[in-house]
């Protein structure tokens, strides 16, 4: 008997510096993969076709995967491609997080409520308004995702946290960030834990 195809959906968003949000969403039961990158720039949007019902979307590649960024159309040899954003040169993009999840365990609506519960859109949008790095944006892959975002956005919010300031945009090109930014907080905990164990071991030898 063959194993049933896993059900996976994806959610992409921007809510400020991507290190912390990726770490917090990665710990949510039902989240199966995360990666950080750059998205939402002035390049033409390319809407990713939604997966058919019951069909898993393309799996998120590993951070060091050579695969092309999500949503990138085939290059025209006669055109100059737009610059690929980097952490130092965003080219109009924002820091973003891409989450893969199993909707049988955690729903899109639950993740959207966590998204708005984890940041204050008014604070994000008022911080360096002329700089694209930090923004409050939800990127939808289908009309179904957009409708879910609209529904959750219309729910009552905490005082001073206007969800209306979060932009809803079709997902365009998602450029994975450099390897050192992937799972940054998890790597930092590992380094700190290794350092503490090393110091404890050294004390025991005295």
N, C-alpha and C positions, 0 to 999 in steps of 0.2 A: 504494500500500500504506500503510495506516495504521500509525502508530507504536504499539508495544505499550504498554499502560497500565503506568506505573511501579509497582513494588511498594514500598509504604511501610508501616512500622509505627511505633508511638509508645511511648515509655517515659517515665513521670513519676516523679520521686523528690525527696526532701528529704535533704540531707546537710550542713546548716550554711548559711553564707552562700552565696547562689546565684551570686555573680559568678565566682568561680574555677571551680567545677564546670561552669558553662555554657561557659566558655572552653576548658577542657580537653576536654570532650566534643565541642565543635564542631570540633576538629581531628582527630577520629578518622575515618579513611577509612570511607566508607559512611554517615556522619551527614550528612543533607541539610538539616537546619534545627534550630534551637534557639530557645527563648524561656524567660524566667524569669517567675515569678508566685507566687501564694499559693494554698495548698491544704491540706486536711486539718483544717479547722475543725470546729466542733460542728454545722454545718448538716447537714440530712439528706443522706446519700450518694445520688448518682444514678449508677448504673453505666452507663457508655457501652457501647452494644451493640457487640460485636466485628464487624469487617468480615468479609464472606464470603470464603472462600478465593480468593486471586487478586485480590481487590478492594482498592484502595488506601483507607486511612482518610482522613477529611477532612484536607486540608492545613492546616498551622499557619498562621494568619493573621499578617501582619506586625505588629510591636509596636504600630503606630499604627492598626491596623485597627479600625473601629467594631463589628466582629462581637461578639456576646454571648460571654461566657466559656464554655469547654467544659463541657458537662454541665448548663447552666442550664435548668431546665424553664420553660415559659411562665408568666409572672407572673399571679397571680390578682389582679384589680383590687381585691378585697375584703380582701386581706391586706397587711400591712406587710412588704416584702421585707427580708431580712437585710442588714445594712450591708455595703457593698463594701469589702473590706480594702485598705489602702494600706500603704506601707512604714512609716509612723509609727503606723498603727492596724491591727494584724493581725486583730483580732476573733477570736482563737483559731486562726488559720491559721498555717502555717509557710512559710518561704521555700522554693520548689520550682523544679525545672528540668524542662522538657518537651523531649524529644529525638525527632526524626523520623529514621528510618534505613532503609536498604535492606538487608533481611535476606540478600540474595544476596552482599553485601560484608562486612557485620559482623552477627553473630548476636546475638539477645537475650542469650544466655548470656555472650557476650564482654563485652557492655556491663554486665551485672550483676556480673561479676568485676571490671571496672574500677570500678564503683560502690563495691564493698566494699574494693578496693585503694586507693582514693583518700581514704578517711576511716576514722576509728576510732569505731564506733558508741558504745562505752562513754564516750569523751571527749565526744562530742556530747550524749549523753543526760544526762551528769552536769553539763553546763554550764548553769547557771540552769534547773534542772528545773521550776520553776514558770512559765517563760516559753515560749510555744509557738513562738517565732521559729525556733530552731535545733533540728531533730529529725532522726533517721535513720528515714526511712519510704520504702517502695516502694508505689506505687499501681498496682494491677492493673486492666486493662480487661476481662479475660476470665478464665475458669477456666484456660485454657491458660497465660496469663501468670503467674497465681498459682502454678501447678504448677512452672513454670520457676524462679520465685523461690524456692520451697521447695527444689528440687533443688540450686540453686547455694548457697543458704544452708547446706545440710547438708554442703557440701564442707569439708575441713580449712581452718582459718583460721590466720593468724599469731598467735603468742602475744600475749595482751592485746587482741585484736581480736575480740570475741565477736559473730558475725553474728546471734546469736539476739536481740540487743538492737534490731535493726532491725525495726520494725513493718511488717506487710503489711496494707494496707487497700484496699478497692475505691475506685476513682477517683470522687470526687464532683465538686464544682465547682472548676474551675481558673480563677483570676482572673489574667489577664496583668498583670504589674507595669508601673509607669510607664515611659515611653520612656527616661528617663535610665538605667534599670537594665538595659535590653536591650543585650547585647554590650558590657557595661561595660568589661571588660578590653581588648577589641579597640579600642574607642574611645580608651582611655587610651594604648595603644601608638601609635595614629595621632597623637594630640596630642603625645606625647613625640617621635615621629619628626619631626613638622612643626617642633617647636621646635628640635631639633638641626640640621635642615637650614637653618633660618632663621639660627641662630647661626653655622653654618659659612659660609653665604653672606655674612654680615656681616663675618666675619674676612677673607674673600677680597677685600673692597672696600677694606680699609685699606692 
